[in-house]
Amino acid sequence: MTTSTKSDRHRPGTVLRTTVIGASAAVLSVILTACNGNGTSTASPADAKTASATAGGKATAAGAPTTGAKPAAKPAGAGSGAASSAATKPAPSVPAPAKPLASGTAGDDGCDHKMPISPDEVAVYRYTPEGGSLSLIVKYGNWGCAPADSDGAPFETVGKETYMPMDQAAYITVTNPIVESTENQHIGVQEFLDWLEAHPNSGLVFKYHLGADGAIDRLDEEFTP
């Protein structure tokens, strides 16, 4: 009778699978050990994201103010440009009061400093026979105020020189310096013209009278010291 005996050998496929499974387990154990010495994971992916977000939030808070933060208060004394300009603008200077006029000066000498133009007195400068008729070259004016150390008031001329026709038969009286007298002396027309020619622009003051033809028919020198 034939007795079948079982073989103690394993099949090749079974041995291979056992070897692969053992190797895989060893590799996985090495990987886990490298991540954590005690074989546990250090952090989950969700924990990593949370830590990153928290770090980002702290950086933002440190670098910029939060949305609800109030702006810093302005320093004391700061204001608008107009207020600052008004504060630094100097106060307007007040003019000093005018000094009163001292007694005895020209301000209270009783003289009228705005005398009107004299209607019948002129200062005589020259003469001219142009146009076939005799004319005196004169300037109108008025009497000013006499200085304190003067014997009389000056005759102040105004305007430009003008021409006044004179009758060659006019009656003329003169005084100093034309004649050596303080009293008016009668002289002829030609004698008067000779003196004017020898002393041009003297400006001696004369009181005149016009005849019916508008020419001077009388001329009297006004004595001036």
HELIX and SHEET records of a PDB file:
HELIX    1   1 PRO A   12  CYS A   35  1                                  24    
HELIX    2   2 PRO A   45  GLY A   63  1                                  19    
HELIX    3   3 GLY A   81  THR A   88  1                                   8    
HELIX    4   4 ALA A  106  ASP A  108  5                                   3    
HELIX    5   5 GLU A  130  GLY A  132  5                                   3    
HELIX    6   6 VAL A  189  ALA A  198  1                                  10    
SHEET    1   A 7 PHE A 155  THR A 157  0                                        
SHEET    2   A 7 SER A 135  TRP A 143 -1                                        
SHEET    3   A 7 GLU A 121  THR A 128 -1                                        
SHEET    4   A 7 LEU A 204  LEU A 210 -1                                        
SHEET    5   A 7 ILE A 216  GLU A 221 -1                                        
SHEET    6   A 7 THR A 162  VAL A 174  1                                        
SHEET    7   A 7 GLN A 185  ILE A 187 -1                                        
END                                                                             
